[in-house]
Amino acid sequence: MIPSKFDYIKANSVSEAISLLGKHSDAKLLAGGHSLLPAMKLRLNQPELLVDIGGISELQSISEDGDAIVVGANCTHVEIANSDLVAKHTQALAQAAAAIGDVQVRNAGTIGGSLAHADPAADYPAVVMAHDATILVEGPAGKREIASGDFFQGLFETGVEDNEVITGVKFPKSSNGVYLKFAQSASRFAVVGCAAIKTSSGVQVGLTGVADTAYRASGVEAAFNGTNATEAANHAVDGVEVLGDHFASSEYRTHLTKVYVKKALEALG
Ligand SMILES: Cc1cc2nc3c(=O)[nH]c(=O)nc-3n(C[C@H](O)[C@H](O)[C@H](O)COP(=O)(O)OP(=O)(O)OC[C@H]3O[C@@H](n4cnc5c(N)ncnc54)[C@H](O)[C@@H]3O)c2cc1C
């Protein structure tokens, strides 16, 4: 469990981090280290250089931007769980952050690192999908925004380029949202995680843990009329190839997904 040899540089700004990524083809960003370092210890990842972005204060804030909340990439899970702004305007995000891992993971892990890692069982992707959030990134060509639907591209794959830094996530405000998960008993990763928010035109439902990548349960959204949670939840895996593994067979995960979608719709009130 010892990683291969690597160099380490602490970046003081986003532009410095981008410049370091440009100069070193085998460099990786280091945020909270709670996904990258275990992968390095298992030698699944062997970067020659770690660019530590953990101390960059411009990535640390949570702020209001009109009808959205912008969460900096370096915000830790505990900072998000404890934020008054997040609790007021994006409850599903607050609940997801509070449900991640254990105290050590929540104190060190960041939303930017979690989204960049794109673990299919991570919690935030369901919330990002349900809110139709926008991922803010910056690279050598400047700043750009990635819609949630274009961000998660497959198992551990995102729309972020190797020379780009996620700087934050923009969540449209919602006054009624919920995140519920059936957690793996050891790590607390989601076997199934469901985020649901109520909007002026209906509900938006995001699911994680169920497939290779998080997705919007559009069949549920189309079927839900405010009172038929059980019937709408039957559409939770429409068109989806449901994962099966040693935590849950595909059949059991399908069942759990419908149960958690129903619970989330009922919890919205
Ligand atoms: C025991 C344990 C239990 C866990 N349980 C859960 C759980 O229940 N739910 C859950 O969702 N997660 C869980 N996690 C994962 C945890 O949330 C990680 O903290 C998170 O996935 C990665 O965030 P990080 O800041 O630690 O990123 P790092 O490990 O530092 O980086 C992860 C990846 O993202 C890249 N990266 C980091 N920041 C950026 C950025 N700003 N822009 C672009 N790329 C970036 C890195 O280069 C690396 O490839 C668990 C982890 C552990 C060790």
The ligand as an ORCA input file, in Angstrom:
! r2SCAN-3c Opt
* xyz 0 1
  C     -13.480      5.704      3.545
  C     -14.095      6.570      2.504
  C     -15.483      6.666      2.446
  C     -16.090      7.466      1.469
  N     -17.451      7.540      1.428
  C     -18.055      8.298      0.487
  C     -19.477      8.400      0.426
  O     -20.216      7.855      1.239
  N     -20.004      9.166     -0.566
  C     -19.238      9.841     -1.484
  O     -19.777     10.508     -2.379
  N     -17.882      9.789     -1.430
  C     -17.280      9.028     -0.465
  N     -15.914      8.985     -0.414
  C     -15.125      9.754     -1.384
  C     -14.858     11.148     -0.811
  O     -16.026     11.924     -0.885
  C     -13.720     11.884     -1.566
  O     -13.337     12.914     -0.740
  C     -14.083     12.481     -2.887
  O     -14.561     11.511     -3.784
  C     -12.861     13.091     -3.563
  O     -12.647     14.375     -3.070
  P     -11.200     14.837     -2.672
  O     -11.280     16.300     -2.410
  O     -10.718     13.956     -1.595
  O     -10.410     14.616     -4.055
  P      -8.949     13.984     -4.390
  O      -8.876     12.606     -3.857
  O      -7.903     14.952     -3.957
  O      -9.034     13.986     -5.957
  C      -9.902     13.103     -6.641
  C      -9.730     13.310     -8.145
  O     -10.242     14.591     -8.526
  C      -9.233     15.389     -9.131
  N      -9.514     16.752     -8.665
  C      -9.571     17.159     -7.366
  N      -9.982     18.427     -7.320
  C     -10.172     18.837     -8.598
  C     -10.595     20.063     -9.188
  N     -10.937     21.126     -8.454
  N     -10.680     20.127    -10.541
  C     -10.371     19.048    -11.318
  N      -9.963     17.869    -10.808
  C      -9.870     17.765     -9.452
  C      -7.920     14.808     -8.682
  O      -6.865     15.043     -9.594
  C      -8.270     13.320     -8.608
  O      -8.218     12.756     -9.906
  C     -15.288      8.195      0.543
  C     -13.887      8.113      0.619
  C     -13.296      7.304      1.575
  C     -11.792      7.238      1.641
*
